[in-house]
Amino acid sequence: MVKETFFNSKSEHRVYAVLRVLADEDAPLGSWILKEKLEHFGIQISIASIGRFLKELDAKEYTVLIGNQGRKISEKGFSFLREMEDDLFRFQLEKDFFDASKPKSFQDFLDLLHARKVIEVETAKLAALHADREIISRLEESLKDHCDHASANADLTEISCHFHELVAEASGNRFFYSTLKLLILEEIELEKKYPYFSSLTQGRHYIQDHQEIVFAIKNGDSQSAMLHMESHMNRLIKAIEQAIKGGDL
């Protein structure tokens, strides 16, 4: 059963339910049978309301009245139903993705970092192949800001994460960029809950890692950019694994 919360309105939910019921039947259905079947979708509706609703679907050519036998779904109705179900499937995938991106345990956090690693190694390679002077200049400025923040003993979380987002932006792949931004956002939220994470993932000792990555990108060396990013992410993951194993968190 597809819940009403998956839809923009109660009316949209009813349209889907009616078309889905009719699509599953070979014979026309009358209002009484439709009323019973709609209850399986959690929809309570009177016979009079069903009649009015069906007339609206007839007007949109989603349903067809077959004499006094009841309604059948039309070809236009089938097409609209497929569009709705495609949207529902996409909605569920997006929901699953967003739920997975919100760490609920230390293991979830490690899984998030492993996902970041896969994406970031690829974005580093693409950045070395596609980065222009403007984005390289911004990466170098990010390195300078990182050093300045570290010298001032300031919080390095934002500037360090911004560097990784810049690398993803330099890759030219908007899907990697958007996904990475989401993962980093959820990581930051978790670090607010467990501040000790920040010292493990955003420390000043990672500045050299960033410098080596930028150097490789600037020189168009995709292999070196990949290797340095992989090494950098491995260090982050290892630091978290050791802290969890040692009970420091």
C-alpha positions, 0 to 999 in steps of 0.5 A, spaced: 500 500 500 502 506 498 501 511 503 498 518 502 504 521 505 508 520 499 503 524 495 502 532 494 495 532 496 489 527 498 486 528 491 493 526 488 493 520 492 486 518 490 487 519 483 493 514 484 489 509 488 483 509 483 487 508 477 491 503 480 485 499 482 482 499 475 489 498 472 489 491 475 482 489 473 480 487 466 473 488 467 469 495 468 468 496 476 462 500 479 462 505 485 461 500 490 467 495 488 471 501 488 469 503 494 471 497 498 478 496 494 480 503 496 479 502 503 485 497 502 489 504 500 487 507 507 481 511 503 475 512 506 470 515 501 462 515 500 459 513 494 457 520 492 464 522 493 466 517 488 461 518 483 464 525 483 471 523 483 470 519 477 466 524 473 473 528 474 477 523 471 472 521 465 473 529 464 481 528 464 480 522 459 484 518 465 477 513 465 472 511 461 465 509 463 462 503 460 455 503 459 452 501 466 458 496 468 462 501 471 469 504 469 475 502 466 482 505 465 484 509 459 490 509 455 491 516 457 490 513 464 495 508 464 500 513 461 499 518 467 499 512 472 506 510 469 508 517 470 506 517 477 509 510 479 516 512 476 515 519 481 513 514 487 519 510 485 524 515 485 521 518 491 522 512 495 530 511 492 531 519 494 528 517 501 532 511 502 538 515 500 537 521 505 536 516 510 542 512 509 546 519 509 544 520 516 549 516 520 545 513 527 551 509 529 559 509 529 559 504 524 554 508 520 559 514 520 565 509 518 560 507 512 559 514 510 567 515 510 568 509 505 562 512 501 566 519 501 572 515 499 569 512 493 567 519 490 573 523 492 578 519 489 574 519 483 573 527 483 580 528 484 582 524 478 577 528 474 579 535 477 586 533 475 583 532 468 578 538 467 580 543 473 581 550 470 585 556 472 579 559 476 578 553 480 585 551 481 586 558 484 580 557 489 583 551 491 590 554 493 586 560 496 583 554 500 589 551 502 592 558 505 585 559 509 586 552 512 593 554 514 591 561 517 586 557 521 590 552 523 595 558 525 590 561 529 588 555 532 581 556 529 576 551 528 578 547 521 571 543 520 568 548 515 575 550 511 577 543 511 570 540 508 570 546 503 576 544 500 573 537 499 567 540 496 572 545 491 575 538 489 568 535 487 566 542 483 573 542 480 571 535 477 565 538 473 561 532 475 555 535 478 552 528 481 558 527 485 558 534 487 551 534 490 552 527 493 558 529 496 555 535 499 550 532 502 555 526 505 559 532 508 553 536 511 551 529 515 558 528 517 558 535 520 552 534 523 554 528 527 561 531 529 556 537 532 554 531 536 561 528 537 566 534 537 571 529 538 570 527 531 572 533 528 579 533 531 580 526 527 577 528 521 579 536 520 586 536 524 592 541 521 596 535 520 591 534 514 594 540 511 599 537 507 595 532 504 591 537 501 597 541 498 599 534 495 592 533 492 592 540 489 599 540 486 597 533 483 591 537 480 594 543 478 599 539 474 594 535 471 596 528 474 590 524 475 593 518 477 597 522 483 591 526 485 587 519 486 593 516 490 593 522 494 586 523 495 585 515 497 591 516 502 588 522 505 581 518 506 584 512 508 588 516 514 581 519 516 578 512 516 583 509 520 583 515 525 576 513 526 577 506 526 582 506 532 578 511 536 572 506 536 576 500 537 580 504 543 573 506 546 575 514 545 569 516 542 
